[in-house]
Amino acid sequence: MTSSYSTRTLSSPEETADLATRIAAALGPGDCLLLEGPIGAGKTHFSRHLIQSLLPIVEDVPSPTFTLVQTYDVPTGELWHADLYRLSSLDEIEELGLVDAFDSAICLIEWPDRLAELTPPHALRLSLSLDLENADTRHLTFTWSDKKWQNLMDRIAND
């Protein structure tokens, strides 16, 4: 499969939150976002705003760093938010039930490198990096091989 990519600069936490909300509106069951980047790059901030924008009633959205997975009921079904940072084997990931969720839920996966060969090929990868000159700025690169993401990329590129 050929991969495509798109990049954008996010100048503030508010801009990151706005982008997350716009992406959330396009997601449905079986969609998977892989969020990568160093600690402090904004993975959880992005996820929190994406999730909150989908919830019918606003609730606290904690980081799943210690619980590993948080699930939410959203109007289109289930949403799984996973933080795989503390996991070290594929067996641990399989025990979470995450592989089954890839087919039926919206999945947001932080530290997706831990998935190795379990990485869903249809996922949209979001790579966040810090800007060395401005602490509030992030650089975001989207990478995908499934053509279904192209419409989303076209839509957010024109915003």
N, C-alpha and C positions, 0 to 999 in steps of 0.2 A: 504494500500500500504506500502511496505517496503521501507525504505529510505537507500540510500547509501551515502557514503561521501569520500572525499579525501582532504588531506591538503598539503599545500606547503608554504615555506618561500620565500618571495620576498625581496631580499637584498638591492634594490635600486628603486627609482622612474622609472628608465629606464627599470628595469626588470618587473615592474608592467605594464608599457606601452607596452612592448614586448608581455607579456602574453595577454593583452587586444586585441592586434592586431591579435594574433593567434586564439583567441576565435572568434573574429569578422568574420574571414574567414569561420567559420563553421555555422554561423547563417542564418536563413531564416525566412520568414513570419510565424508568430505564435509563434516564440521563445521568451521566457521571462526570463530575468535575474533579480533577486531580490538582490540588493546590500545593505547589512546592515553593521553597525559598527558605532563607535562613530564619532563625528565631528573630522575631520582631519585624519581619517583612510585611505583615498585615494579613496573613492567611486567616486567622481567627476573626479579625475585624471584618474582612470581606464576608466570611461565612455567616457571622452573626447577623449582618444586615440583610444578606440574602434570605436567611431563614425567617427573620422577623417580618420581612416584606410578604412572605407567603402565609404566615400564621393568621387565622381569622381573628384571634384575640391575642394581643401583644403579651408576650411572656418573656421571662429572663431566658437568655440563651447562653449557658455557660460553656466554657471551653471543655471539650471532651478529653483533655490531656490525661486525667486520672481515671475517668470512667471508660475511656477508650471509644465508646459509641454513645451518642445521644440520638434518640429517635423522636420525630415530631409528626403529628397528623396534620397534613395540609390539605386544602381542597382537592388536589389531584391524587391524593393517596398518602403514602408514607415518605418521609425524608429522613435519611440517615446521615449524621455528621460524625465522622470518625477521625481520630488523631492516632496515627500508628507509630508515633515517635518512640514509644517505650517497648514496642514489639520487636522481637529478634528472630522469629521463625514463621514460616508459612502456616504451620499447624495452628499457631495462635490466631492468625487472621481467619483461617477456616472455622475455628471454634466460635468466632464472633458472629458467624452467619452472613458475613459481608458479601461473599461470592453470590449467594442467592439474591441478596438485595440489589445487586447490580442489574438484574433483569426486571425487577418489579418496583423499585423505589427510586427517588431522586437521591443520589449519593454525592456527598461532599467529602473528599478524602484528603486530609492533611498528612504530609510525609508519605506520599504514594510510592516512593522508591522501595518501601518495605514490601510492597505487593509483588515485586519481581514478576514471575510468569503468570500471576493471578491478575495482572493489570488488564482491565477490560479494553479491548482494541477500539471500541466505539467512544472512548472517553475524550473529553476536552481537557487538555492540560493547561493550567494557568501557572506561569512561573513569575513570581514576584521577586524583585531585587531592590535593594536600598540604593538611594542616591547619595553619593558621598559628599555632595555639596549642600544638599537641603534635606534636613531630617524628616520633613513631612512628605517628600516626594518619593514615589515608587515607580519603578518601570515594570510593566506587565507584558509578558509575551504569551500569547495564546498559540497552542500547537494542536492540530487535529489531523486525522486521516479519514474520518467518517464524513462524507459530504453533507450530512444533515446539519453540521455546525456552520456551513458557509452562509446560510441565510441570517443566522444570528450575528455573525461577524460583519456582514454587509449592513445590517440594521444598526449595530452599535458604532460602526465606523462613520455613519452619517449623522450621528447625534452630536 
